[in-house]
Amino acid sequence: VICFFISCICLYGDENFAWRSMSLFMLITCITEMIGIITNNNESLNNELYNFFLIIEAGFTLNMYYNLIRTHVKATNLIVCIALVLMALYVLEIIQHSFYNFNNITTTVMSVIFVDLGLFYYLLLMKADNYIKLNFYPPFWWVVGTLFFYYGSTASNLFFTIFKAHKSELLFQYRHLVFVLLNLIQYGFWSYSFICRYYQMKSIHSYSS
C-alpha cells in the first residue's frame, strides 16, 4: 500500500507509459492481496484469484522489462517469444488441472525468466558506453527489487514443494515469513526506484526549460 501511494505521487504524469502504468499495477496488486486475505480459507477460490492475477503480473512485468531493455538493444522479438511461451504454458496447465488449481509450473518458469531478464539487463548496463550513477538510476533499483523477489520466491517455492508432504505448521510459518521479507525488499526497492524516477524526470524538465 505504501509503495502504491509512492508510485501515485512520483509517477503521476510520467511521460513513459511503462513507468506510469506501475501505479495501476500496484493498485491491482493491493486489491488482489486484500481479496486474497478474504478468500484465504477457500482454496479453490483463492487459486482462481491468483491464477487471474498471474496474467496481470506477467503482463506488467514483461512490459517494464521491454521498456528497459529496448533502450540498449532491440527487445520486441525476445519479449513476444517469452509472452507466447508463458501463455502456452499457462493454457496447458489450466487444461491439465482446471482453473481451480494454482499454476505452479507457470509461476516457477515465469520467475526464472524474470531473473534471467534482470541479469541480462545488468549485462547490457555493464556494456553501455555512457556513465551511469547507479545509486540514483531508477531502472537499476527496480530490477534489484524484481531480482530479489523472483529469485527468493522461486527458491522458497521449490523447497516448499519438496517438504510439503511433511505438512509441518512450522514450515508454513517459515514460508510466510520468507514471503513477507521478500515483499518488503521488493516494494522497498521499487519505492526507491519510483522516487529516483520522479527526481530524474524533474531534473530533465528543469534542464529542458
VEXTOR-780868 format. One record per residue: residue number from 1; x, y, z of N, C-alpha, C in turn; residue in one letter. Coordinates in steps of 0.2 Angstrom, whole numbers. Layout:
<atoms>
num;neast;nnorth;nup;caeast;canorth;caup;ceast;cnorth;cup;residuo
NUM;X;Y;Z;X;Y;Z;X;Y;Z;a
...
</atoms>
This chain:
<atoms>
num;neast;nnorth;nup;caeast;canorth;caup;ceast;cnorth;cup;residuo
1;4;-6;0;0;0;0;4;6;0;v
2;10;6;4;14;12;4;18;13;-3;i
3;20;7;-6;23;8;-12;18;10;-17;c
4;11;9;-17;6;11;-21;6;19;-21;f
5;5;21;-15;5;28;-14;11;32;-16;f
6;17;29;-15;23;32;-18;23;33;-25;i
7;21;27;-28;20;27;-36;15;32;-38;s
8;10;33;-35;5;38;-37;8;45;-37;c
9;12;47;-31;15;53;-31;20;54;-36;i
10;25;49;-36;31;50;-40;30;49;-48;c
11;25;45;-50;24;43;-57;18;46;-60;l
12;15;50;-56;9;53;-60;11;58;-65;y
13;9;57;-71;11;62;-76;17;60;-80;g
14;20;54;-78;26;52;-81;25;51;-88;d
15;30;53;-92;29;53;-100;30;46;-102;e
16;33;41;-98;34;34;-101;29;30;-98;n
17;25;27;-103;19;23;-101;21;17;-96;f
18;27;14;-97;28;8;-93;29;10;-86;a
19;33;16;-85;33;18;-78;27;20;-75;w
20;23;24;-79;17;27;-77;12;21;-75;r
21;12;16;-79;7;10;-78;9;6;-71;s
22;15;7;-68;16;4;-62;12;6;-56;m
23;9;12;-57;4;14;-52;-2;9;-52;s
24;-4;8;-58;-10;4;-60;-9;-3;-57;l
25;-3;-6;-59;-1;-12;-57;-1;-13;-49;f
26;2;-8;-46;2;-8;-38;-5;-8;-35;m
27;-10;-4;-39;-17;-4;-36;-20;-11;-37;l
28;-19;-14;-43;-22;-21;-44;-19;-26;-39;i
29;-12;-25;-38;-9;-29;-33;-12;-29;-26;t
30;-13;-22;-24;-16;-21;-17;-23;-24;-17;c
31;-27;-23;-22;-34;-26;-22;-34;-33;-22;i
32;-29;-36;-26;-29;-44;-26;-27;-46;-19;t
33;-22;-43;-16;-20;-46;-9;-25;-45;-4;e
34;-29;-40;-4;-35;-39;0;-40;-44;-1;m
35;-42;-45;-7;-47;-51;-8;-44;-57;-6;i
36;-37;-58;-8;-34;-65;-6;-34;-66;2;g
37;-34;-61;6;-35;-62;13;-42;-64;15;i
38;-47;-62;11;-54;-64;12;-55;-71;10;i
39;-52;-73;5;-53;-79;2;-48;-85;4;t
40;-44;-83;9;-39;-87;11;-41;-94;13;n
41;-47;-94;16;-50;-101;19;-53;-105;13;n
42;-54;-102;7;-57;-105;2;-52;-107;-4;n
43;-49;-113;-3;-43;-114;-8;-44;-113;-15;e
44;-50;-116;-17;-51;-116;-25;-52;-108;-27;s
45;-56;-104;-23;-57;-98;-25;-51;-93;-24;l
46;-47;-95;-19;-40;-91;-19;-36;-93;-25;n
47;-36;-99;-27;-32;-101;-33;-34;-98;-39;n
48;-41;-97;-40;-44;-94;-46;-41;-86;-46;e
49;-41;-83;-40;-39;-76;-39;-32;-75;-42;l
50;-28;-79;-39;-21;-78;-41;-19;-81;-48;y
51;-23;-86;-50;-22;-88;-57;-23;-82;-62;n
52;-29;-78;-60;-30;-72;-64;-25;-67;-63;f
53;-23;-66;-57;-18;-61;-56;-11;-62;-59;f
54;-10;-69;-60;-4;-71;-63;-3;-68;-70;l
55;-8;-68;-74;-8;-65;-81;-7;-57;-81;i
56;-10;-54;-76;-8;-47;-75;-1;-45;-73;i
57;1;-49;-68;8;-49;-66;13;-50;-71;e
58;12;-55;-75;17;-56;-81;17;-51;-86;a
59;11;-48;-88;10;-43;-92;13;-36;-91;g
60;12;-34;-84;15;-28;-82;23;-29;-82;f
61;25;-34;-79;32;-35;-78;36;-36;-84;t
62;33;-40;-89;36;-40;-96;36;-33;-99;l
63;31;-29;-99;31;-23;-102;36;-18;-99;n
64;38;-19;-92;43;-15;-89;50;-17;-92;m
65;51;-24;-92;57;-26;-94;58;-24;-102;y
66;53;-24;-106;54;-22;-113;56;-15;-113;y
67;53;-11;-109;54;-4;-109;62;-2;-107;n
68;64;-6;-102;71;-5;-100;76;-8;-105;l
69;75;-14;-108;80;-17;-112;80;-14;-119;i
70;74;-11;-121;74;-8;-128;79;-2;-128;r
71;81;1;-123;85;7;-123;92;5;-125;t
72;93;-2;-125;100;-4;-126;100;-9;-132;h
73;96;-13;-133;95;-17;-139;88;-18;-141;v
74;87;-21;-147;80;-22;-149;77;-28;-145;k
75;71;-27;-142;69;-32;-137;62;-35;-139;a
76;59;-32;-145;52;-34;-146;52;-42;-147;t
77;56;-45;-151;55;-52;-153;57;-56;-146;n
78;61;-54;-142;63;-58;-136;57;-58;-131;l
79;54;-52;-130;48;-51;-126;42;-55;-129;i
80;41;-54;-135;35;-58;-138;36;-65;-137;v
81;42;-68;-139;43;-75;-138;42;-78;-131;c
82;44;-74;-126;43;-75;-119;36;-75;-117;i
83;32;-70;-120;25;-70;-118;21;-76;-121;a
84;23;-78;-127;20;-84;-130;21;-90;-127;l
85;27;-91;-124;29;-97;-120;25;-97;-114;v
86;25;-92;-110;21;-91;-104;14;-92;-105;l
87;11;-90;-111;4;-90;-112;2;-98;-114;m
88;7;-101;-118;6;-108;-119;6;-112;-113;a
89;11;-111;-109;12;-115;-103;6;-114;-98;l
90;3;-108;-98;-2;-106;-94;-9;-110;-96;y
91;-10;-110;-102;-16;-113;-105;-15;-121;-104;v
92;-9;-124;-105;-8;-131;-104;-10;-133;-97;l
93;-7;-129;-92;-9;-130;-85;-16;-130;-84;e
94;-19;-125;-86;-27;-124;-85;-30;-130;-88;i
95;-29;-133;-94;-32;-139;-97;-30;-145;-93;i
96;-24;-145;-90;-22;-151;-86;-26;-152;-79;q
97;-26;-146;-76;-29;-147;-69;-35;-142;-67;h
98;-37;-138;-72;-43;-133;-72;-40;-127;-69;s
99;-45;-122;-68;-43;-115;-66;-43;-115;-58;f
100;-46;-121;-55;-47;-121;-48;-40;-122;-44;y
101;-35;-125;-48;-29;-126;-45;-23;-121;-47;n
102;-19;-119;-43;-14;-114;-45;-9;-116;-50;f
103;-7;-112;-54;-2;-114;-60;5;-113;-57;n
104;7;-118;-53;14;-118;-50;19;-118;-55;n
105;18;-122;-61;24;-123;-66;25;-116;-69;i
106;19;-113;-71;19;-107;-75;23;-101;-71;t
107;21;-101;-64;24;-96;-60;31;-97;-59;t
108;33;-104;-58;41;-105;-57;44;-103;-64;t
109;42;-105;-69;45;-103;-76;45;-96;-77;v
110;40;-92;-75;40;-85;-76;45;-82;-71;m
111;45;-84;-65;50;-82;-60;57;-82;-63;s
112;59;-88;-65;66;-90;-68;67;-85;-74;v
113;62;-84;-78;63;-79;-84;64;-72;-82;i
114;61;-70;-77;61;-63;-74;68;-62;-71;f
115;71;-67;-68;78;-67;-65;83;-66;-71;v
116;82;-70;-76;86;-70;-82;86;-64;-85;d
117;80;-61;-86;79;-54;-89;83;-49;-85;l
118;82;-49;-79;86;-45;-74;93;-45;-75;g
119;96;-51;-75;103;-52;-76;105;-50;-83;l
120;101;-51;-88;103;-49;-95;103;-41;-95;f
121;98;-38;-92;98;-31;-92;105;-28;-88;y
122;107;-31;-83;113;-29;-80;119;-30;-84;y
123;119;-35;-88;124;-36;-93;125;-30;-98;l
124;119;-28;-100;118;-23;-105;121;-16;-102;l
125;119;-15;-95;121;-9;-92;129;-9;-92;l
126;132;-15;-90;139;-15;-90;143;-14;-96;m
127;139;-16;-102;142;-15;-109;141;-8;-111;k
128;136;-4;-108;134;3;-110;140;7;-110;a
129;141;12;-115;146;17;-116;145;23;-111;d
130;139;25;-110;138;31;-106;139;29;-98;n
131;141;34;-95;142;33;-87;135;34;-84;y
132;134;30;-79;128;30;-76;129;30;-68;i
133;126;34;-65;126;34;-57;121;29;-55;k
134;123;23;-53;118;18;-51;114;20;-45;l
135;117;23;-40;114;25;-34;108;29;-35;n
136;107;32;-41;101;36;-42;97;34;-48;f
137;99;28;-51;97;26;-58;90;22;-57;y
138;84;24;-58;78;21;-57;78;14;-60;p
139;79;12;-66;79;6;-68;83;1;-64;p
140;89;3;-62;93;-2;-58;90;-4;-52;f
141;87;0;-48;84;-1;-42;77;-5;-43;w
142;74;-4;-49;68;-8;-50;70;-15;-51;w
143;75;-16;-55;77;-23;-57;80;-26;-50;v
144;83;-23;-46;86;-25;-40;80;-29;-36;v
145;75;-25;-35;69;-27;-31;66;-33;-35;g
146;65;-33;-41;62;-38;-45;66;-45;-44;t
147;73;-44;-45;78;-50;-44;77;-53;-37;l
148;77;-49;-32;77;-52;-25;70;-56;-25;f
149;65;-53;-27;58;-56;-26;58;-63;-30;f
150;59;-62;-36;58;-68;-40;63;-74;-39;y
151;69;-72;-37;74;-77;-36;72;-80;-29;y
152;71;-76;-24;69;-79;-17;63;-83;-17;g
153;58;-80;-21;51;-84;-21;52;-91;-25;s
154;56;-91;-30;57;-97;-34;60;-102;-29;t
155;66;-100;-26;69;-105;-21;64;-107;-16;a
156;61;-102;-13;56;-104;-7;51;-109;-10;s
157;48;-108;-16;43;-112;-18;45;-119;-20;n
158;51;-120;-22;54;-126;-24;56;-130;-18;l
159;58;-127;-12;59;-130;-6;53;-132;-3;f
160;48;-128;-3;41;-129;0;38;-135;-4;f
161;39;-136;-10;36;-142;-14;39;-148;-12;t
162;46;-148;-11;49;-154;-8;47;-156;-1;i
163;46;-151;3;45;-153;10;37;-153;12;f
164;33;-151;7;26;-151;8;23;-157;11;k
165;25;-163;9;22;-169;11;23;-170;19;a
166;27;-166;22;28;-166;29;22;-163;33;h
167;19;-158;29;13;-154;32;15;-151;39;k
168;21;-148;40;23;-145;46;21;-138;46;s
169;17;-137;52;15;-130;53;21;-125;53;e
170;26;-127;56;32;-123;56;35;-121;49;l
171;34;-126;45;36;-125;38;32;-119;35;l
172;26;-120;36;21;-114;33;23;-108;36;f
173;25;-107;42;26;-101;46;33;-98;43;q
174;38;-102;42;44;-100;39;43;-98;32;y
175;39;-101;28;37;-99;21;34;-92;21;r
176;29;-91;26;26;-85;26;30;-79;28;h
177;35;-81;32;40;-75;34;45;-74;29;l
178;46;-79;25;51;-78;19;47;-73;14;v
179;41;-74;13;37;-70;8;36;-63;10;f
180;35;-62;17;34;-56;20;41;-52;19;v
181;46;-55;20;53;-52;19;54;-50;12;l
182;52;-55;7;53;-53;0;49;-48;-2;l
183;43;-47;0;39;-42;-1;41;-35;1;n
184;44;-35;7;47;-29;10;53;-27;6;l
185;57;-31;4;63;-30;0;61;-27;-7;i
186;56;-31;-11;54;-29;-17;51;-22;-17;q
187;46;-21;-13;42;-15;-13;46;-9;-10;y
188;51;-11;-6;56;-6;-4;60;-3;-9;g
189;63;-7;-13;67;-5;-19;63;-2;-24;f
190;57;-5;-25;53;-2;-30;51;6;-28;w
191;49;6;-22;48;13;-20;54;18;-21;s
192;60;16;-19;66;20;-20;67;21;-28;y
193;65;16;-32;66;17;-39;61;23;-42;s
194;55;23;-39;50;27;-41;52;35;-39;f
195;55;35;-33;57;42;-30;63;44;-35;i
196;67;40;-37;73;41;-41;70;44;-48;c
197;65;40;-50;62;42;-57;59;49;-56;r
198;56;50;-51;52;57;-50;58;62;-51;y
199;63;62;-47;68;67;-47;72;67;-54;y
200;73;61;-57;76;61;-64;71;65;-69;q
201;65;64;-69;61;67;-73;60;75;-72;m
202;61;76;-65;61;83;-63;67;87;-66;k
203;73;84;-65;79;87;-67;79;87;-75;s
204;76;83;-79;76;83;-86;72;89;-88;i
205;66;90;-85;61;95;-87;64;102;-85;h
206;68;102;-79;71;108;-77;77;110;-82;s
207;81;105;-84;86;106;-89;83;109;-96;y
208;78;106;-98;75;107;-105;72;114;-105;s
209;69;116;-99;66;123;-99;71;128;-98;s
</atoms>
